[in-house]
């Protein structure tokens, strides 16, 4: 009977070892899947980082252009004021000339 108990215990031990091997294989397979998924996620993260850098660069370029347009607009307004003053002076001279000519006909 002792031999029979040892045989049964041996069979249980063998079955447990086989179950553990199977579980280890499944775990290894899952690790491979997780590793592949992790690589995909890392790749996606790198792609997103590159896109963010490109967007930041685009925003910076747009800001620089906007700043330049604002500077150009300020200069154009100054020039417009100057030209308006010159125009007023010329219109006054023309009006004075016309008045002079009217008086001396």
C-alpha positions in Angstrom: 0.0 0.0 0.0 2.9 2.3 0.7 4.2 1.7 -2.8 0.8 2.5 -4.2 0.7 5.8 -2.1 4.2 6.7 -3.5 3.0 6.0 -7.0 -0.1 8.2 -6.6 2.0 10.9 -5.0 4.5 10.6 -7.9 1.7 10.8 -10.5 0.3 13.9 -8.7 3.7 15.4 -8.6 4.2 14.6 -12.3 0.8 16.1 -13.1 1.6 19.2 -11.1 4.9 19.6 -12.9 3.1 19.3 -16.3 0.5 21.9 -15.2 3.3 24.2 -14.1 5.1 23.7 -17.5 1.9 24.5 -19.3 1.3 27.5 -17.2 4.9 28.7 -17.7 4.4 28.3 -21.5 1.2 30.3 -21.4 2.9 33.0 -19.2 5.8 33.1 -21.7 3.4 33.5 -24.6 1.6 36.3 -22.8 4.9 38.0 -22.1 5.7 37.9 -25.8 2.3 39.4 -26.7 2.7 42.1 -24.0 6.2 42.9 -25.2 5.0 43.3 -28.8 2.1 45.5 -27.6 4.6 47.5 -25.5 6.8 48.0 -28.6 3.7 49.2 -30.5 2.8 51.6 -27.7 6.4 52.9 -27.5 6.3 53.5 -31.3 3.0 55.3 -31.1 4.4 57.5 -28.2 7.5 58.4 -30.3 5.3 59.3 -33.3 3.1 61.5 -31.0 6.2 63.1 -29.6 7.4 63.9 -33.1 3.9 65.3 -34.0 3.9 67.5 -30.9 7.3 68.8 -31.7 6.2 69.6 -35.3 3.0 71.3 -33.9 5.1 73.4 -31.5 7.4 74.4 -34.3 4.4 75.3 -36.5 2.9 77.4 -33.6 6.2 79.1 -33.1 6.5 79.9 -36.8 3.0 81.2 -36.9 3.7 83.4 -33.8 6.8 84.8 -35.4 4.8 85.6 -38.6 2.1 87.2 -36.6 4.6 89.3 -34.7 6.1 90.4 -38.0 2.7 91.2 -39.4 1.9 93.3 -36.3 5.2 95.1 -36.7 4.5 95.7 -40.4 1.0 97.0 -39.6 2.4 99.4 -37.0 4.8 100.8 -39.6 2.1 101.0 -42.2 -0.1 103.0 -39.8 2.8 105.4 -39.0 3.4 105.8 -42.7 -0.4 106.4 -43.2 -0.4 109.1 -40.6 2.7 110.8 -42.2 1.1 110.6 -45.6 -2.2 112.0 -44.3 -0.3 115.0 -42.8 1.6 115.5 -46.1 -1.7 115.3 -48.0 -3.2 117.9 -45.7 -0.3 120.2 -46.3 -0.5 119.8 -50.1 -4.3 120.4 -50.0 -3.7 123.6 -48.1 -1.1 124.7 -50.6 -3.5 123.9 -53.5 -6.3 125.8 -51.8 -4.1 128.8 -51.1 -2.9 128.7 -54.7 -6.5 128.5 -56.0 -7.5 131.4 -53.8 -4.5 133.4 -55.0 -5.3 132.7 -58.6 -9.0 133.6 -58.0 -8.0 137.0 -56.6 -5.6 137.8 -59.4 -7.7 137.0 -62.4 
